[in-house]
Amino acid sequence: MTPAVGFDLDMTLIDSRPGIRAAYQALTAQTGVYVDADLAVSRLGPPLRREIGEWFPPDRVEEAVTTYRKLSAQYAIEPTVPMPGAREALEAVRALGLRVVIVTSKLGRLAHLHLDHLGLVADEVVGDLFAEGKGAALVEHGVRWYVGDHVGDMVAARTADVPGVGVATGPCTADELRTAGAAYVLPDLTGLPALLREIAVGS
């Protein structure tokens, strides 16, 4: 199997905050349960059920998750934009003869909708995983480095025993990413091509 660079999705490759905000606002309108959409989008990364559980009683969480995912397909895709350097980062991976694998907490079907909308191409997309849960997928798909914006992504890299590359474009600071075990920390993806050329050649 050709080695791969793994990427998280939300706030690593894509800025999905505007669309997710709209989807949460639609969820409030449809269910009558208030969700602070601005607060929710400020802490993207963990599984959807965790955020939904902050607003809905336990016996309504699964119903709300299903409703949100339907609304997400309607509201969250169109407003999403690539993060700075995302296209160039994926091009750099392929220029090195490596594969692109996306491992995300987002449901795989919705992840594909985002990628297709933006014309971002991955060799594999694995969804509905977080932190340690991502580790097995990283190993299974031959990921040699994992890039993400959340401390949970660095936990995933440690679990898979691969270097984590933190990008400080999400809710976690550079120091938080380092403390969580990041081997490298970048302000954003624009610095990733140069880093990959440094660490991937001859490895």
Secondary structure, 3 states (H helix, E strand, C coil): CCCEEEECCECCCEECHHHHHHHHHHHHHHHCCCCCHHHHHCCCCCCHHHHHCCCCCHHHHHHHHHHHHHHHHHHCCCCCEECCCHHHHHHHHHHCCCEEEEECCCCHHHHHHHHHHHCCCCCEEECCCCCHHHHHHHHHCCEEEEEECCHHHHHHHHHHCCCEEEECCCCCCHHHHHHCCCCEEECCHHHHHHHHHHHHCCC
